[in-house]
Amino acid sequence: MLLSKRTTERLMLGYIIPSIHKAALQLLSALILCTKKILVPFCGCIISQLTQTLSWTHVNCYTVGMDKPYSHLRETVYAVTCDLLKTLGGCCDLGLLGSEFIQELLSDIRAEEIELKINSSKLNKNNSSDGPSSSKKRKKSGGYQEISRGQGLAKKINKTANHSTCSMALEALRWLLHTNGSTVMTKTMKEIVHCLMEVSNRMQQCADSPALPYAHPACRVGIYRAVLALVLVPHPTVPPPVHLAFRLLQGGLQTQTCRCHRAVEKL
């Protein structure tokens, strides 16, 4: 009834539902920490509910440089996943049962890029006209306006947007690799390796201006830990990227960020 029409009740419902889900997930986390291995027979149901929450909170259309909708709820899901993996370890079989869950997790880890498009249609029209055009008119043309708009947009973008969700997703991936890394399906493990290699290469190539949200130190520290877990727990069919881990950690020791430098030294 409430979803059939755009009413005030529908807006209130959309605002309240995420908070209810978040409270339920926090209750589930407390239950996991209290009961521990008693919940082993229900691990499949728990993973299914966590995956379902990530599925309906997945948003494809959003503004890059701003926090995604339901980001706090997804962060809570990853926090519950960490508690589940720390408590039950390999007993939860997340590597075998959580292929869809891992896909959602990787979507929050991938780096975001900002695309600035320059519309030169008006500029071409002015250049093709017969009459002489002065420099003042050229500066007021469409191409220059689009460039100025793009520069203004780049200044307003939050380079650390969604960093808390990304760092928590990396923490969940690290514990997943530590506890269930050898049981992950081959296809899924290849996607994990490809995702971490892609993010690591972008971090090394653009150290001064890293892609979103890896401008925040917590996300870079999470990448270091996840790559190290990928190497320490080898997969039976997918070789670990040792060369990637060596270059990434070597670059982490040379970084100017104190938090990242100390984290790499502790590893």
CORURQUI-V705733 format. One line per field, one symbol per residue. phi: phi as a letter, one per 40 degrees, with the letter a starting at -180 (. if undefined). A space follows every 50 residues. Layout:
BEGIN
phi: ???
END
This chain:
BEGIN
phi: .cccbcbcccccccccddcccccccccccccccccfcccdcbcccccccc ccccccccbccaccgbcccgcccccccccccccccccbgcccfccccbcc cccccccccdcbbbbbbbcbccccccccccccbccccccccccccccccc cccccccccbcgcccccccccccccccccbccbccccccccccccccccc cccccbccbccccccccccccccdccccccccbcccbbcccccccccccc ccccccccccccccccc
END
